[in-house]
Amino acid sequence: MLRGGLWERALAALARHTAVLGPADWLAPETACDWPLAHLPDDHLGPELDGLGLDHAVHRQGETRRKRVLIADMDSTIVQSETLDELAGEAGIKDQIAAITMRSMRGELDFAEALTERVGALKGLEEAALARTLARTRVMPGATRLVRTMRAQGAICWLVSGGFSYFTSHIAKQVGFHADRSNRLCIADGRLTGTVGQPILDRNAKLEALHALCGEAGVAPAEALAVGDGANDLAMIQAAGMGVAFQAKPAVKEAARFRVNRADLTTLLYFQGYRAAEITDRLP
């Protein structure tokens, strides 16, 4: 909560690194506010606010804050887990697969090769394991509010994942996305074959999806919001007008202009200037 000593320290940090032109405009009481600034702050403000435990965004004059397109990663972004790792738990090899996932998301491994290796290790797993994994999958706090509020304001929302269509189709419907794009697990005779349908949706495919969605909406990428946490999200994050690293891997945080390290996905609405009274959990 922005109050008391934390509020005073935040104000002092702003005063050291820029000039505040007026009082705070509260978007949500004691939770999120806008401050008008005389000029862009120097490079030291961000680390100082990070040190206070505050998520923050700086908007340049003339930028359109409210985006007309949302494209979001699924694993560790819209849902709290890595669904492939959880599926591997059904085969008793979660730790082995999770270690590869972490290296891939950090950008240490080629995404397609790492995905092929992990799925290959699941050959023979019964198809019913997918349903059990889905039943354990939990939506990230704020995800439903983010998607449904943007939809209520006319935005087009896609879930685009390097994960698998069995999960994305269910999660997209549950949260309220218009559509989903993802990879396909191959199944035969009720068991995983250990192969992935081609072509594999990787970081380049996510970028292509961003451009396709912007084309469908008739807007430039500057009017898009892209959010993710891993290296395969970085291309779309950097191409979008508001590209957000959400509780992301270090390399992604470093490269993204917008970051959310502590709060939930509702923060992306505040970054766009939405007020608490405009935020909804209902589908339009």
URTA-V742467 format. One record per residue. N is the residue number from 0. RES is the residue in one small letter. PSI is psi in radians with two decimals (none if undefined). D_FIRST is the distance of its C-alpha to the first C-alpha in Angstrom with 1 decimal. Layout:
BEGIN
N,RES,PSI,D_FIRST / N,RES,PSI,D_FIRST
END
This chain:
BEGIN
0,m,2.40,0.0 / 1,l,1.55,3.8 / 2,r,2.92,5.9 / 3,g,-2.36,8.9 / 4,g,-0.62,10.4 / 5,l,-0.74,8.1 / 6,w,-0.79,8.5 / 7,e,-0.68,12.1 / 8,r,-0.64,12.7 / 9,a,-0.77,11.7 / 10,l,-0.75,14.1 / 11,a,-0.68,16.6 / 12,a,-0.76,16.7 / 13,l,-0.76,17.4 / 14,a,-0.55,20.0 / 15,r,-0.47,21.7 / 16,h,-0.10,22.2 / 17,t,-3.03,22.7 / 18,a,2.17,23.0 / 19,v,2.23,20.5 / 20,l,-0.25,22.7 / 21,g,-3.10,20.6 / 22,p,2.86,17.5 / 23,a,2.44,14.4 / 24,d,1.88,15.1 / 25,w,2.09,12.2 / 26,l,-0.63,12.9 / 27,a,2.15,10.3 / 28,p,2.19,8.7 / 29,e,0.23,5.2 / 30,t,-0.82,5.3 / 31,a,2.41,8.6 / 32,c,2.79,11.1 / 33,d,2.47,14.6 / 34,w,2.22,16.2 / 35,p,2.28,20.0 / 36,l,2.59,21.7 / 37,a,-0.54,25.3 / 38,h,2.90,26.0 / 39,l,2.39,24.7 / 40,p,2.83,22.9 / 41,d,3.10,24.9 / 42,d,-0.13,24.5 / 43,h,-0.24,22.6 / 44,l,-0.80,19.3 / 45,g,-0.93,18.3 / 46,p,-0.58,18.9 / 47,e,-0.74,17.0 / 48,l,-0.63,13.8 / 49,d,-0.73,14.5 / 50,g,-0.43,15.0 / 51,l,-0.07,11.5 / 52,g,0.48,10.3 / 53,l,2.21,9.4 / 54,d,2.48,11.5 / 55,h,2.81,13.5 / 56,a,2.50,16.8 / 57,v,2.18,19.5 / 58,h,2.33,21.9 / 59,r,2.64,25.4 / 60,q,2.35,27.3 / 61,g,-0.20,29.3 / 62,e,2.50,27.4 / 63,t,2.01,27.0 / 64,r,-0.79,23.4 / 65,r,2.03,24.0 / 66,k,2.63,26.1 / 67,r,-0.05,29.1 / 68,v,2.40,29.4 / 69,l,2.21,27.1 / 70,i,2.17,28.6 / 71,a,2.46,26.8 / 72,d,2.82,27.8 / 73,m,-1.11,27.8 / 74,d,2.27,27.7 / 75,s,0.27,24.4 / 76,t,-1.24,22.9 / 77,i,-0.52,23.6 / 78,v,2.80,24.5 / 79,q,-0.25,23.1 / 80,s,3.03,26.5 / 81,e,1.88,29.5 / 82,t,-0.58,32.0 / 83,l,-0.67,35.1 / 84,d,-0.74,34.0 / 85,e,-0.65,33.6 / 86,l,-0.67,36.9 / 87,a,-0.51,38.5 / 88,g,-0.51,37.4 / 89,e,-0.41,39.9 / 90,a,0.02,42.5 / 91,g,0.34,41.4 / 92,i,0.58,40.5 / 93,k,-0.82,36.7 / 94,d,-0.72,36.3 / 95,q,-0.80,39.1 / 96,i,-0.67,37.8 / 97,a,-0.60,34.1 / 98,a,-0.69,35.3 / 99,i,-0.73,37.0 / 100,t,-0.81,34.1 / 101,m,-0.77,31.8 / 102,r,-0.68,34.5 / 103,s,-0.78,34.9 / 104,m,-0.42,31.3 / 105,r,-0.13,31.2 / 106,g,0.24,34.3 / 107,e,-0.31,36.7 / 108,l,2.65,38.9 / 109,d,2.27,40.4 / 110,f,-0.85,38.4 / 111,a,-0.72,41.5 / 112,e,-0.73,43.4 / 113,a,-0.67,40.5 / 114,l,-0.77,40.1 / 115,t,-0.71,43.9 / 116,e,-0.79,44.0 / 117,r,-0.76,41.3 / 118,v,-0.63,42.8 / 119,g,-0.58,46.2 / 120,a,-0.23,45.2 / 121,l,0.15,44.5 / 122,k,2.28,48.0 / 123,g,-0.15,49.4 / 124,l,2.38,46.1 / 125,e,2.50,46.6 / 126,e,-0.56,45.0 / 127,a,-0.34,43.6 / 128,a,-0.47,41.1 / 129,l,-0.81,39.2 / 130,a,-0.68,38.5 / 131,r,-0.67,37.4 / 132,t,-0.77,35.0 / 133,l,-0.69,33.6 / 134,a,-0.44,33.1 / 135,r,-0.15,30.8 / 136,t,2.27,28.7 / 137,r,2.40,25.2 / 138,v,2.48,23.4 / 139,m,2.39,20.1 / 140,p,2.33,17.0 / 141,g,-0.22,16.6 / 142,a,-0.80,20.2 / 143,t,-0.72,21.8 / 144,r,-0.73,19.5 / 145,l,-0.93,20.0 / 146,v,-0.83,23.8 / 147,r,-0.55,24.4 / 148,t,-0.77,22.5 / 149,m,-0.69,24.3 / 150,r,-0.70,27.5 / 151,a,-0.43,27.1 / 152,q,0.18,27.1 / 153,g,0.08,30.2 / 154,a,2.64,29.1 / 155,i,2.30,31.3 / 156,c,2.14,29.5 / 157,w,2.48,31.2 / 158,l,2.05,30.4 / 159,v,2.04,32.3 / 160,s,2.55,32.6 / 161,g,-0.02,34.9 / 162,g,-2.61,34.8 / 163,f,2.60,37.2 / 164,s,-0.52,38.0 / 165,y,-0.74,38.2 / 166,f,-0.78,34.5 / 167,t,-0.62,33.4 / 168,s,-0.72,35.5 / 169,h,-0.79,33.9 / 170,i,-0.71,30.3 / 171,a,-0.77,30.9 / 172,k,-0.74,32.2 / 173,q,-0.75,29.6 / 174,v,-0.63,26.6 / 175,g,0.27,28.6 / 176,f,2.65,29.9 / 177,h,-0.65,33.1 / 178,a,2.92,34.8 / 179,d,2.63,34.6 / 180,r,2.43,36.5 / 181,s,-3.01,37.0 / 182,n,2.96,39.7 / 183,r,2.17,42.3 / 184,l,2.30,43.3 / 185,c,2.32,47.1 / 186,i,2.41,48.3 / 187,a,2.34,51.9 / 188,d,0.65,53.5 / 189,g,0.22,50.1 / 190,r,2.65,48.9 / 191,l,2.38,47.1 / 192,t,-0.20,49.6 / 193,g,0.25,47.4 / 194,t,2.78,47.4 / 195,v,2.36,45.0 / 196,g,2.53,46.2 / 197,q,2.65,47.0 / 198,p,2.73,45.7 / 199,i,2.33,42.5 / 200,l,1.93,39.3 / 201,d,-2.83,37.9 / 202,r,-0.63,35.8 / 203,n,-0.65,38.5 / 204,a,-0.56,38.7 / 205,k,-0.71,35.0 / 206,l,-0.75,35.5 / 207,e,-0.66,38.6 / 208,a,-0.67,36.6 / 209,l,-0.83,34.1 / 210,h,-0.65,37.1 / 211,a,-0.73,38.8 / 212,l,-0.72,35.8 / 213,c,-0.68,35.5 / 214,g,-0.73,39.2 / 215,e,-0.66,39.0 / 216,a,-0.21,36.4 / 217,g,0.61,38.4 / 218,v,2.85,35.6 / 219,a,2.77,35.2 / 220,p,-0.40,32.9 / 221,a,-0.37,30.8 / 222,e,0.34,29.7 / 223,a,2.61,28.6 / 224,l,2.17,25.4 / 225,a,2.39,26.2 / 226,v,2.40,23.9 / 227,g,-3.12,24.9 / 228,d,-0.26,24.6 / 229,g,3.02,28.2 / 230,a,-0.55,31.0 / 231,n,-0.10,32.8 / 232,d,-0.19,30.0 / 233,l,-0.67,30.1 / 234,a,-0.78,33.0 / 235,m,-0.59,31.3 / 236,i,-0.75,27.9 / 237,q,-0.42,29.8 / 238,a,-0.42,31.9 / 239,a,2.66,29.3 / 240,g,-0.63,27.9 / 241,m,1.63,24.3 / 242,g,2.10,24.8 / 243,v,2.20,21.7 / 244,a,1.95,21.8 / 245,f,1.98,19.6 / 246,q,0.91,19.0 / 247,a,2.97,22.4 / 248,k,2.66,25.4 / 249,p,-0.77,25.6 / 250,a,-0.56,28.3 / 251,v,-0.76,26.5 / 252,k,-0.77,23.3 / 253,e,-0.62,25.7 / 254,a,-0.32,27.5 / 255,a,2.49,24.9 / 256,r,-0.61,23.6 / 257,f,2.40,20.3 / 258,r,2.48,18.3 / 259,v,1.98,15.5 / 260,n,-0.39,15.2 / 261,r,-0.79,12.1 / 262,a,3.12,10.7 / 263,d,-3.02,13.3 / 264,l,-0.24,16.0 / 265,t,-0.47,14.4 / 266,t,-0.58,13.1 / 267,l,-0.47,16.8 / 268,l,-0.74,16.9 / 269,y,-0.66,14.3 / 270,f,-0.53,16.3 / 271,q,-0.01,19.3 / 272,g,0.19,17.9 / 273,y,2.50,17.7 / 274,r,2.73,16.0 / 275,a,-0.65,14.5 / 276,a,-0.31,17.9 / 277,e,-0.22,19.9 / 278,i,2.35,18.5 / 279,t,2.67,21.0 / 280,d,0.00,22.1 / 281,r,2.50,25.7 / 282,l,2.44,28.4 / 283,p,none,30.1
END
